[in-house]
Amino acid sequence: MPTGFGYAFAAVAVVLLILAIGYMNNLLYVFVFLLISMALTSMLTTNKNVELLQLDQLSASLLYANEKNILTATFKNKNNRASIWDIFIKVRLSPDVASQVLSQVKPFSSETLSIQWTPTQRGLTQLPRLHAQSRFPFRLLVAWKYFEKDTQAIIYPQRKGTLSMPQLAGPSAEQEANALVDKDGFFRDYREFQRTDSPSRIAWKKSMKLQKHLVKNFESSGDKKVLIDWATTTSITHPEDRISQIALWIDSCHNTHVSYSLKIKDYQSPYASGLQQYKQLMQKLALLTPAEYQ
């Protein structure tokens, strides 16, 4: 590290060694003063190393509660001469996440890291504080620094539950199945009954034959529109689990490029597809309050 600071540290070491040699030429004192000079040099160098680091940008694309997300962090070296060495970066309050290491940041340059983050709740929240730690040069002493951007992000609900969409309710499963041939397409196969299905959708003859509850799947006969209705999740007791189930269905519709709409009580979105529709409805779920669904 041939900088002004490096030369200053070397000068301190030389002075201490001269004092040690002059102190009755005792080798024990020489050794003690040498250790002191190394400790001081390491302490100052380590602190100066981490001091040069700056967080330029912290961002993320889509964030989900209780899922592993990736934050993109860009760090800059604000010095025009010295490089930054061996910086360990990790998310605050996430000891289980392995540290990301910046091996070297050259003068007036920047480096980008992808850092794992798992928020625990949906909604509007601050991006996490990052903890930077340096052990350069001798790994005897540690210096640290915290970075925090005043940036808020929307945390979408966790996507979990039953992937299969519920069938519509009706007084007669057979009559409704026949109506679906004209409305939604042609019979494809059977699948197992899910707790989000209406009991009236059970194909009783097939179920009795195979000794398990089955419902019918249909082939699409054209451009299919999917209504995701909050009312179909009444079999799920916990509100957050219901929100997660709806989020999974929205994610499924988005990935299969169908046109879909979300209905929660008196609210209903227009039918649409694409990223804008996805973000709008996931944000609706992320900020959903009990007054809106009770």
ChimeraX attribute file (.defattr): number of C-alpha atoms within 10 A of each C-alpha:
attribute: neighborCount
match mode: 1-to-1
recipient: residues
	/A:1	12
	/A:2	8
	/A:3	11
	/A:4	11
	/A:5	15
	/A:6	15
	/A:7	12
	/A:8	12
	/A:9	18
	/A:10	15
	/A:11	13
	/A:12	16
	/A:13	21
	/A:14	15
	/A:15	13
	/A:16	19
	/A:17	21
	/A:18	14
	/A:19	15
	/A:20	20
	/A:21	17
	/A:22	12
	/A:23	12
	/A:24	10
	/A:25	12
	/A:26	11
	/A:27	12
	/A:28	11
	/A:29	17
	/A:30	20
	/A:31	14
	/A:32	13
	/A:33	21
	/A:34	17
	/A:35	15
	/A:36	15
	/A:37	21
	/A:38	16
	/A:39	16
	/A:40	16
	/A:41	20
	/A:42	21
	/A:43	21
	/A:44	15
	/A:45	23
	/A:46	26
	/A:47	19
	/A:48	17
	/A:49	24
	/A:50	24
	/A:51	17
	/A:52	17
	/A:53	22
	/A:54	16
	/A:55	19
	/A:56	15
	/A:57	12
	/A:58	23
	/A:59	16
	/A:60	14
	/A:61	10
	/A:62	13
	/A:63	21
	/A:64	22
	/A:65	21
	/A:66	17
	/A:67	16
	/A:68	13
	/A:69	17
	/A:70	17
	/A:71	21
	/A:72	14
	/A:73	18
	/A:74	16
	/A:75	18
	/A:76	20
	/A:77	25
	/A:78	19
	/A:79	15
	/A:80	11
	/A:81	13
	/A:82	21
	/A:83	19
	/A:84	25
	/A:85	20
	/A:86	19
	/A:87	23
	/A:88	18
	/A:89	22
	/A:90	22
	/A:91	24
	/A:92	16
	/A:93	12
	/A:94	15
	/A:95	9
	/A:96	8
	/A:97	14
	/A:98	13
	/A:99	18
	/A:100	16
	/A:101	16
	/A:102	18
	/A:103	12
	/A:104	15
	/A:105	21
	/A:106	18
	/A:107	16
	/A:108	13
	/A:109	14
	/A:110	17
	/A:111	16
	/A:112	15
	/A:113	16
	/A:114	15
	/A:115	21
	/A:116	18
	/A:117	23
	/A:118	18
	/A:119	19
	/A:120	13
	/A:121	16
	/A:122	22
	/A:123	19
	/A:124	14
	/A:125	13
	/A:126	13
	/A:127	21
	/A:128	21
	/A:129	16
	/A:130	21
	/A:131	18
	/A:132	23
	/A:133	22
	/A:134	26
	/A:135	22
	/A:136	22
	/A:137	17
	/A:138	14
	/A:139	12
	/A:140	12
	/A:141	17
	/A:142	16
	/A:143	19
	/A:144	17
	/A:145	15
	/A:146	15
	/A:147	16
	/A:148	14
	/A:149	15
	/A:150	9
	/A:151	11
	/A:152	12
	/A:153	15
	/A:154	21
	/A:155	25
	/A:156	28
	/A:157	30
	/A:158	24
	/A:159	22
	/A:160	15
	/A:161	18
	/A:162	15
	/A:163	15
	/A:164	16
	/A:165	20
	/A:166	20
	/A:167	23
	/A:168	15
	/A:169	14
	/A:170	14
	/A:171	10
	/A:172	12
	/A:173	21
	/A:174	15
	/A:175	11
	/A:176	16
	/A:177	24
	/A:178	13
	/A:179	12
	/A:180	19
	/A:181	15
	/A:182	11
	/A:183	13
	/A:184	19
	/A:185	17
	/A:186	16
	/A:187	15
	/A:188	11
	/A:189	11
	/A:190	16
	/A:191	14
	/A:192	14
	/A:193	21
	/A:194	17
	/A:195	15
	/A:196	21
	/A:197	20
	/A:198	19
	/A:199	19
	/A:200	17
	/A:201	24
	/A:202	24
	/A:203	19
	/A:204	17
	/A:205	11
	/A:206	15
	/A:207	16
	/A:208	11
	/A:209	9
	/A:210	10
	/A:211	10
	/A:212	12
	/A:213	20
	/A:214	21
	/A:215	24
	/A:216	18
	/A:217	19
	/A:218	15
	/A:219	14
	/A:220	17
	/A:221	12
	/A:222	9
	/A:223	9
	/A:224	15
	/A:225	16
	/A:226	18
	/A:227	17
	/A:228	22
	/A:229	15
	/A:230	16
	/A:231	13
	/A:232	19
	/A:233	20
	/A:234	12
	/A:235	12
	/A:236	15
	/A:237	9
	/A:238	9
	/A:239	14
	/A:240	16
	/A:241	17
	/A:242	21
	/A:243	24
	/A:244	22
	/A:245	24
	/A:246	29
	/A:247	25
	/A:248	22
	/A:249	23
	/A:250	24
	/A:251	16
	/A:252	16
	/A:253	21
	/A:254	18
	/A:255	13
	/A:256	10
	/A:257	14
	/A:258	17
	/A:259	18
	/A:260	22
	/A:261	20
	/A:262	22
	/A:263	14
	/A:264	16
	/A:265	12
	/A:266	7
	/A:267	9
	/A:268	13
	/A:269	15
	/A:270	12
	/A:271	14
	/A:272	17
	/A:273	18
	/A:274	14
	/A:275	11
	/A:276	10
	/A:277	19
	/A:278	19
	/A:279	15
	/A:280	12
	/A:281	17
	/A:282	24
	/A:283	19
	/A:284	15
	/A:285	22
	/A:286	23
	/A:287	15
	/A:288	17
	/A:289	11
	/A:290	7
	/A:291	6
	/A:292	11
	/A:293	14
	/A:294	8
